[in-house]
Amino acid sequence: MYKMKKKYLILLVLSVVALTLAAITTAKPVVNELDCSGCGDCVDYCPVAAISLQDNKAVIDADKCIDCKICLSICPKNAIE
């Protein structure tokens, strides 16, 4: 029983830390055009369609972006910061 409570306490603390960091981070993701290959993976995975391809480069609409950072983890070239 103690191990179970400890596990849930750790999960609670990690959740609070993640939410706090998300609230502190105000910078939206930015595409480094030199590294972007224009593959479109970020476009396909963006849950709010905030990314489009223009001239074979990803462009992020900051007004639509919800700062979920899925694009950062999905980009095979690490072109999104």
C-alpha positions in Angstrom: 0.0 0.0 0.0 2.8 2.4 0.9 4.5 1.8 -2.5 1.2 2.6 -4.3 0.8 5.9 -2.4 4.4 6.8 -3.1 3.9 6.1 -6.8 0.8 8.4 -6.9 2.6 11.1 -5.0 5.5 11.0 -7.4 3.1 11.2 -10.4 1.3 14.2 -8.7 4.5 16.0 -8.1 5.7 15.4 -11.7 2.3 16.6 -13.0 2.5 19.8 -11.0 6.1 20.4 -12.2 5.1 19.9 -15.8 2.1 22.2 -15.6 4.3 24.9 -13.9 7.0 24.6 -16.6 4.3 24.8 -19.3 2.9 28.0 -17.7 6.3 29.6 -17.4 7.3 28.9 -21.0 5.8 31.6 -23.1 7.9 31.2 -26.2 6.2 29.4 -29.1 8.0 26.9 -31.3 10.1 28.4 -34.1 11.3 26.7 -37.3 14.9 27.0 -38.2 14.5 27.3 -42.0 18.1 26.1 -42.7 17.5 22.8 -41.0 13.9 22.2 -42.2 13.7 19.7 -45.0 10.0 20.4 -45.7 9.0 16.7 -45.0 5.6 17.8 -43.5 5.6 15.5 -40.5 5.0 18.5 -38.2 2.0 19.6 -40.4 0.5 16.1 -40.2 0.9 15.8 -36.4 -0.1 19.3 -35.3 -3.4 18.9 -33.4 -4.6 22.4 -34.2 -3.3 22.8 -37.8 -1.0 25.6 -36.8 1.7 24.5 -39.1 1.8 24.8 -42.9 4.4 24.4 -45.6 5.4 27.4 -47.6 8.1 27.2 -50.2 8.9 23.7 -48.8 9.5 24.9 -45.3 7.4 24.6 -42.2 5.8 27.8 -40.9 4.1 28.0 -37.5 1.1 30.3 -37.0 1.7 31.6 -33.5 -1.9 32.6 -33.1 -3.2 29.1 -33.7 -0.3 27.3 -31.8 -1.3 25.9 -28.4 2.3 25.3 -27.4 1.9 21.5 -27.1 5.4 21.0 -28.5 4.5 17.9 -30.4 6.2 19.4 -33.5 9.5 19.5 -31.6 9.4 15.8 -30.8 8.2 14.7 -34.3 10.6 16.7 -36.4 13.2 14.3 -37.8 15.7 17.1 -38.5 15.3 18.9 -35.1 14.5 22.0 -37.1 11.9 23.3 -34.6 13.1 25.0 -31.4 
